[in-house]
Amino acid sequence: MRLFGAGALDLMQSMEDPWGSLVFLRSAPGGGKTTFLRLLTPRPLRLADNLASGNANVKATQEALREVGAIGPNGPELLGTMVEFTSEYRELAQFDRGNSLFRELVNSRIVIATLRAVLERVDRPFPRDLDKIRVEWEPESDSTIPANATGKELFAWASQIETDFYGRMDALGDPEPIQGGHARLDGLKWFAHAHISTPEGEVIVKRALLLDEVQTLSATQRRSLIDFVAGAREQCGVWVAERLEALTHKDLLSQGALENRDYDGIIQLERRWSDKKASTFERFVESIAKLRAAKADNFGDRDLFALIGEGDDLVKWGPLFDEACAAIESRIRTGIGSSLRYDDWIARARSAPGNAVVRAINWRATEILIERDRKNDQHAFDFLALSNDEFEKRHSSGLVRAAEHFVRSEVQAPIYFGRESLGGASSYNVDQYLEVVGELFEEISAKIQYPRDIPVPLSAERQDSIVRAVAASRWDGLTRRLPRGREARKLLEGIGVFCQRQTFRASAPYPPGVTGIAISMADRETLIDSPDDKIRHLLGLRDVLTSLVAHNLLVPRLDYRNKGKNFVVFYLNRLLCVHFGLPLGYGGWREKKLKDLIAWQQHGPDGKDPTFV
């Protein structure tokens, strides 16, 4: 409870009724789904209410929970009951062709989870005080859940289902159909309508059934479960948490999904965060990082982010940037020869104030603008000098960012350092952010030998090295983590190398750089809507793209328009940008044909691509 980032609850503010409707909570691995659901169960809610007076962070969580109606003036007003699915359900699928046994098992576990949640809510031990609970409801015909029973009797009923179930499974030597099971998901109706009493009184609160790790189910089980909960429309909340990998290519690449038409019933965590200001996500994950750091041995009340340096070591890097200034001026002079056209711009760069880094960036921006102008065939006479006003007119923040990235790359100075870069490298995924910051924290905390030590802030150079090492580790593990991992890695490598070559073009035409590729909406429709037998040559590419989107390695965005055509853009995950030495900003992209993506998928960046020539 003390480590929860209250900002996560901001994602619920746009929902009309989170406790009376069906909600899908989706993300790539590490998005924070399970932590989010656990907060809504009785013990964390009770702790949020009880600990708030003595802990400012818990107080923020309590207030956020009050805003969404989970805590009221007199304490928690929500009975969150969590059912976690595991791979054992998937193993059942080969025996259970009608999913009746699956429903029977889910019904029993809803009952057990609810009994546990009720006792947790009133701070009584489970299972010892089950006989203190009484539950009544009006079952439909053929329902097997008892109409009037104590918690102990209900627990015995549910436990017998599990005992019989595993007994039948063990008795089978071959995967043959098993008889029995339940025709309906009565556990949901029972959960929504049952009158539950404890010695403290009747449990009259909002209810939410929290179904976690739904991606572990087989495709037929998942569809059966979702069809039942969607069709039931019971007066309770049902939250379905699953990884994006459970979705099909139509779910992930359809026009509605790409347009971000989530509607209230779907929270795609990374996308919801990306729709807010970047600073909102950064504040949220920074709060989690600070809380975790404060709990570490010897770290005490130190400010983690005060120990993460924001600037360059000018003693070391200043001379290298000074050399870069001279080298850039020499390149410019060599390139323009005796032309007087850029004299004012060169004089401006030579007299520009600031330290060596600022001056080098200024020189590099000047070189880029001169390169652009020299490629422009429209200017009339080479001897017409360009004024400093014209320089300012062509200058932009994107140009400065591109120039800085260019010159830092050229002198091999740190690029990925400071709080803004750490947030940018996360791709709006909590686990990805904490992995990077966790490695920085380990380096900082290792230098603290005694409680009163005042460690030196981690240098930009060391931060850059650590962030690149995390990116390299993730890159090395891609083939193990992904289906068709080798093909996925080759495709990403093709995209990454292409983005490198586009980003570092002399005129920086897409500042601050290219970090994604786009396909036309027509090509997208071919992938999504065509019958499989018509696009056999594209099925592998479709599967790989779907997998990369599901794992947040490619981030799709619609609806970009260029030259009268609409495109869907696939941006690289930001740690992949680090791996390929690209800037972390969004914006720059280039169109590619499906045949180019197939070539990369099969051969990597060496695949035939005319733009490489």
N, C-alpha and C positions, 0 to 999 in steps of 0.2 A: 504493500500500500504506500509506503514511504518513497518508493522508487517510480511510481506511476507518473507519467507526464500528462497533466490535466488538459493540455492543449488538444489531445486526441479527441476529446468529447466535442470539440468545435465542429467535427465532421457531422454531428447529429443535428446541428442547429437548423438546417433547412428542412428537416423531416417533420411532417404534420403530426404523426402519431406512431412513434417507434414501438409502442407497447400494445398496439392493436392491429398490426399488419405484418406482412411477410417482408423481411429485409435480407438481402444477400450482401454479405461482407466478403469481399474478394481482394486478393493481392497476390503478388509473386511471393515466393518463400521469404520469410523475414519481414513481412509488412506490418506485423503486430496484431494479427487477427485474434489469436488465442488470448493474449494479454488483455485485449479489449473486452472479450466476452467474460473472462474471469472477473473483471471489475464489477460486472453486473450480477454476480452471485452473492448470496446472503452475507458471508463473512467479510469480504472486502467492503460491501456497502455499510455494514455495521461498523467496521473499523474506520471508514471514511467519516462516519458521523461522530464516533467516539474520540478519535485522535485529532480532530481538526483544531481544537482549541490550543493544542500544544505544538503544532507543526504547521508552518506557513504553507508548505507544499500540499499537505493533506487538506488544509483549509481550501486551497484553490480547487482541488479535486472535489471536495464536498460541494462547493458552490456550483461547479459545473454539473454535478449530478443533480443538484436541486433544479437547475435551469431546465434539464430534460425530464424532470418528474420522477427520477429514481429514488430521491430522498425528499421527504417532506418535513414539516415543522416538528413532527413527533418521531422522526427516524425514517428508516428505509421504507419505501412504499412500493417495492418491486420484489417479486419472488422470481429470481433468475435461476433456472434449472438447466444445468449443462450436461449434455450427452456427447461424449467424445467417441467418434468412430475410429476403427483401426482396420488393419489389413485382413483381420479374421473374417470380416463381413465379405470381402471380395472372394476369399477362399470358399465361402458358402455358396457363391453364385453357381458353381458348376453342378451342385446337387439340387438347387432350388429354382427350377425354371419358371415358376410363376411368382416368385418373390414372396410367397406366403410365409415361409419360415423366416425370411428377413423381417417382415412386418411383425411377426410374433416376437422375435428377439428385440426389435426396437420398442415394441409395446412394454415388454418386461423392463427394459432399461430406463424408459421414461418414468415408469412407476418408481423404481428404485432411486433414480436420481432425484425425483420430486420428494420422496420421503427423506432423503439425506438433506436436501435443501431446506425443508420445513424445520427439521431439528436444528440445523445450523442457524437458521433465522432466530430461533428462540434460545440459542446457546445451550442446547442439550446434546448429550453424547449419542452418536450413531454407532451401532444399532441398539444400544442398551435401552433407550427410551422410546423405541418404536411403539410399544404398547400404550404410550401416552397420546398417540395420534389416532384420530378417527376420521374416516373419509366416507362421504356418501355422495352418490350420483345416480342419475337415471340412465342406465345403459340402454342402447338399442338392442333389438333382438339379435341373438347369436353372439353378443359380446361376452367375452369370458372374464373381463375385469370385474371383480365382486362389486355389487351395488352398495353394500354397507359393510365396512370392515375396519378393523384396527390397522395401524401401520404394521404391526407384527404379522397379522394375517396377510396383508398385501405383500409384504416382503417374502413370506413363505410361498405365496402364489407365484410371484415373479421368479424366485429362486428355483422353484420346481420346473418352470419352463426352461431355465438354463440347464438344469440337471438333465431333464429329458432330452433337450436338444443335443447336448454334447454326448449323451449316451447313444443316441441314434447315429450321430456322426461317427463315433468310435466303432459302432457295430458294422459299419459299411466297409467292405474291403475295396470296392470300386465306386467311382462316382455315379451312383444311380439316383434317380429322383426319390426324395423322402416325402412320405405322406404327412398330412397335418398342416399346421400353420394357421395364420389369421387372415381373413379376407380383407380386413380394413385396418387402418392405423388408428385403432380406438384409443391408444394412449394419448393422442393429441386432444381428442374430444374430452376424455377423462381429465386431462391436465387443465383444460380451459374451463370446465363446468363443475368439477367436484367441489363439494363443501368440505373444507379441511378444518378440523378443530384440534387444538392443543390445550393443555391446562391453562395457558395464558389467554385463551379465547379463540374465536374463529379467525382464520387467516384471510382477511379481507384486504387484499392489495392487488395491484396490477401484476400480471404474470407474463413471463417471457421464456419460451423454450429455446435454448441456445444449442444448436447442433453444430459441432465443431469437426474439422478435418473431413468434410464430406467428400473431398477429392480421393480419399482412400477407397471409396465404394466402387463397385463395378459400374459400368455405364448404365446397365438396366436397373440396378439398385438405386443409383442416383436419380435417374429419371422417374422411377416409381415413387421415391420419397418426395421429390419436388412436386410431382403431379398431385400427390395426396395433400401436402400442406398448402399448395396453392389453391386447390379446389375446395378445401375444407372451409376456409374463410371464418375461422373461429375467432371469438372475441378475446384474443390474447396475442402477444407478440410471438413471432417465430423468426429467429435469426439463423440463417444458414451461412456458416463460414467455410470457405473453400479456397484453395489455391487456383490461380488462373489456368493451371495445366489441366483442370477437370473440364474446361470448356472446349468446344470444337472450333474448327477454323471459322465456321459461320458465326459463332458467338464472338470470337475475338477480332475478326476482320470484317464483320458486316458493317454496312454504312451507318446504321444506328449506333453501334458500339463506338465506331471511330469518331462520330460526331459528338460523342460524349452525352448521348441522351440516356443518362443513367436512370432518370426519374427517381422518385423518392425511395423506391424499393431496392436500389442497388447502390452500395458504397464500394467503389473500386479505389482502394486506399491511395495508391500512388497517384492516380489521376485526380482524386479529390484534392490531394495536397498540391499538385502542380497547378490546379485551377486557382489556388490562392496565391497571394504574394509569396515570393521565395522566403522572405524574412519570417513569415508565419511558421513555415515548416522548420526553418533554422532555429527559431526560438523554442519550438517544441522539442526537437531532438537535443538541443543544447541543454535544456532543463533536465532531460533524462541523463545525459552524460555527467552533468554536475552532481546529480543525486547519487549516481553510482560511484563517482570518484570520492565523494564525501564519506562513503561507507567503507572505503579501502583502508587497510592498516597504514598508519603513519601519515596518511594524507591530511587528515584533520580538516580544518576549515579553510584550507587554501582554495583559491579560485583557479580551477583548471585552465580556463581560457586566458588568464593573465600569464600563464606559463607556456603559452603557444605564441611564439614570436610572430609579429606581423610585418617586419621589414627585413631588408637585406643587410648582411654584414658588409658595410662599405669598405672596411679595411681590407677585406679579402677580395670583394668583387668590384670595388670602385676602379682599380687599375684596368681590369678586363673590359669594363664598360667604356672607359676612356679610350682604350685601344679600338673598341668597336666604333666609337665616334670617328676616329681617324680613318679607319678602314672604310666606313660608309661614305665619308666625304671623298675619299680617293676613288671609290667605285663610281660615285656620281660624276666626278670630274672626268674620269676616263670615258664614261658612257656618253656624256654630252659634248665632249670635245671642246671646240672653241665657241659654242653657242652661248649667247648672253641672255637667253630667254629666262633662265632660272637664277640669275644672280641675286635678286632680292630674296628669294627663298633660301638660297645657300647662306647668305649673310644673316638672315633671320635665325637659321639653325645654329650658326656659329656663335651668335651672341645670346642665345636663349639661356635664361637663368636655370638654376636647379643643380642637384647633385649629378653624379656621373650617370646614374640610371635614367633620370629624367632627360638629360641631354641626349643619351643614346636613343631613347624612344623617339625624341623629337627628330633626330637625324633620320631614323628609320621611317618615320611617317613621311618625312620630306622625300626620301628616296622612292617610296611607294607612289606618292602623288606625281612625282616626275615621271615614273614609269608609266602611270596611267595616261599622263598628258602626251608622252611621246608615242603612245599607241593610238592616240586619237588623231585620225587623219583630217579632222575638221578644222584645226587651227590653220590660219592662213599663212603667216610668215614666222619663221623660226627666230627672226631677230626682234620680234615684238616681245618685250620683257613682261613677265607675269608679276603682278603686284602682290604685296602681302595681303591686301583685301581679298584678292582672288584665292590666295592660300586659305584664308579663314573660311571662305565660302565653300571650299571643297573639303575642309577639315570636318571630322565627326568623331564622336566617342567610339564608334565601331572601328574607325581607322586607328585610333590610339591603342585600342585593345589588340588589334591585329599587329601593329608595330611592336608593342611590348612583347607579344608572344613570339614574333619573329626574332627579335634581338636576344631575348632570353634563350631561345632555342639555339641560336647561333653561337652564343658564348657559353652555352651549357650551364646557365645560371638557374637557380630554383624557379619553378613555375607554380607548383601546387603547394601552397602554404597559406596559413592564415584562416580565420574563421569562415570567410566567404567561400574560399576554395573547398574547405571541408564540407560545407553544406552543399556546394555545387557538385561534389564528387559522389553524392549519395544517391542520385536518381530517385529522390523522394521515397527511399526505402529505409526504414528504421534500422534494420539489421546491417545494411551496407554502411550506413553512417557510423553506427557503433563499432563496427569492425575496424574502420579506419581510425576513429578517435581512440578506440581501445588500444591500438598499437602505439599511438602517440603517448597515451597515458602510461603504458608499461615502461616506455623509455624515460618519461619524466619521473615516475615513482621509483624507478630503480636507482636514481641518483639521490633519493632521500634516505639517508642512513639513520637520522635521528629526528624526533618530532619537531625540533626547533630549526632544522635545516631550512635555508631559503634557497631553493634550487634556481639555477639560471634558466630563463625561458628557452624552450627548445628552438633552435635556430631554423630559419627558413630552409637552409640547405638540408638539414636532417629531416625536417617535415617532408620535404619533396621526396627524399630518398625512401622514407617509410611509406608514403602514399603510393609511390611507384611499385614498391615491393608488394603491397596488398593487391594492387591491380595485376601484377605479374602472377601472383598466387592464384587469383581468381581465373585468370586466363589459362593457366596450366591445368586447372581442374575442370574446364568446360567439357571436355570429352567424356568425363566420368559422370557429370551431373545431368547431361542432356540426352534425350533420345536422339539417335542419329548424330551423336556428338561430333564425330569427325567432319561430317558434312557441314554441320552448324558452325564449327570453328573455321572451316575454310571460307564459308560465306562471309562470316564476320571479318576475317582477315582481308578478303577482297574488298569489302566495304571500307575497312579501316585504312588500307593502303591507298585506295581511291580518294578518300577524304584527305589524307596527308598530301597527296599530289595536288589536289584542288586548293587546299588551304594555303600551301606555301608557294603558290604562283606569285611571280614578282610583283604583279599589280594588286595583289590581295583583293580580287574582285568580289569576294563574299565575306566581308569582315564581320566578326573577328575570325571566322573560319568556317569550313564546311564540316559538319558533324553528322550528316545524315544523307540518305538517298531517298528518292521518291519514285513511285510508279503511278502511271495515269489511272484514273478511275475506271477506264475501259479495261486495263490490265487487271485491276483488282476484281472487277466483275467477272472476268474470265476465270480467275482463280477461285472465286467464291461460288459463282452461280452455275458454272458449266457442269454437265454430268461427268462423272469420273472417267467413263470410257471415252470421252471426247478429249480429255486433257491428260492422258496417261503420262506424257512427258513432263507435265508440270506438277504431278502429285507429290513428288519428293520435295520440290521447292515449297509447295504449299505447307507440307508437314513441318519443314524446318522453320519457315517463317512463323507459323503458329506457335511452335515450341519457343522460339526466341522472344516472341511477344509475351507468352505466358510466364517466362522467367525474367521479364523486365530487362532483357538484353537489347531488344529493339523496342523503342517507344513510338507507337503510331500516332500520328496527328493528321486530321482531316480539317479543313477543306482548303488547301492552298491552291491559289489560282495563278497561272502564269501563261502568258501568250494565248489566252482564250481557252485554256484547258484546266481541269481540276485534277488535283493530285492528292494522294495520301503519302505523307512523309514518314519514314522510319528513321528516327534518331538513335544513334548509338548510346547505350548505357554510359554514364559519365566515367565509370572506372575503365571502360574500354577506351574512352577518349584519352584518359591518362596513359593507358598502355600504348596507344599510338601517337602520343605526344601532341594531342589536339587541344584546342581551347575548350573550356567547360560551358561556354555560352550556347544557347540555342539560336536558331535562325537560318544559318547557311545550309543549303541542300542542293543536290543536283539530280536531275531526272535520269533514270536508268531503265532499260528495257528488260523484260523478263528473261530474254536470252542471255543478257549479261549476268544476271543473278544466277542463272543455272551454270554458266561457265565458272563463276566464282565458287559456287557450291561444289562443283566437281573438281576444280583445279586450283582454288585459291586465287590470289592476286595475279598469278601467271595465266589465268584464263583469258581467252582472246577477248580483247576489249579495245576497240579502235581509239578511244580517248586516251589510252596509255601510249600511243605511238607518238 
